[in-house]
Amino acid sequence: MPPFLELMLNSAWPLLRAGLVFTIPLAILSFVCGIALGFLTAVARLFAPAPVAAIARFYVWFIRGTPLLVQLFVIFYGLPSAGILIDAFPAALIGFSLSVGAYTSEIIRAALSSIPKGQWEASYAIGMTRAQALRRTVVPQAVRVAIPPLSNSFISLVKDTSLAAAITVPELFQQAQRIVAVTYEPLILYIEAALFYLAISSVLSALQSRLERRFSGTGAFAEARA
């Protein structure tokens, strides 16, 4: 067996374990928290009083206008100087959640705005309040519109978790860096790490396609996009 294949086989399990224990959980938790934050931000920008909407706009402007890596460094390395100590994994979770929240808020806001006003009027006509109309009528339709871009955001997030290596989270990429430090084979190990990310992204892309076809097949997705 060629030495590079033997190295890749020996490194496969440590990289896979880091992906299963840190990369994927970090991506899922960050996405769930980010979606919740993004929904609240989108609703605030659309329906909240002006001061609250201004705060929401500032949050989106600031997060989208600064690099994610810088945000992670501020949280993990910067906040301790102010007496706020956060472990690596929670710091990464906070940073990624804030980033996901800002970007997905724009997706959710656009999806909510795409629902025809007649849907709101029909809900009011049968006695619903704004909150009820939003929850029972508008959000279910907006979800169908938002699924493709939100799925793309999650796939991008999985790859972006490699930035957590910079703040010592032992995820897939940092595990590759640790093995490189021992083996002195950066080309082979970094290519192997890239293949792991490619495999995860390919699986997620396939799931995304199936999800979109499911909505398209029922006609609900096409109607919502129309």
Secondary structure, 3 states (H helix, E strand, C coil): CCHHHHHHHHHHHHHHHHHHHHHHHHHHHHHHHHHHHHHHHHHHHHHCCHHHHHHHHHHHHHHHHCCHHHHHHHHHHHHHHHCCCCCHHHHHHHHHHHHHHHHHHHHHHHHHHHCCHHHHHHHHHCCCCHHHHHHHHHHHHHHHHHHHHHHHHHHHHHHHHHHHHHHCCCCHHHHHHHHHHHHCCHHHHHHHHHHHHHHHHHHHHHHHHHHHHHHHHHCHHHHHHC
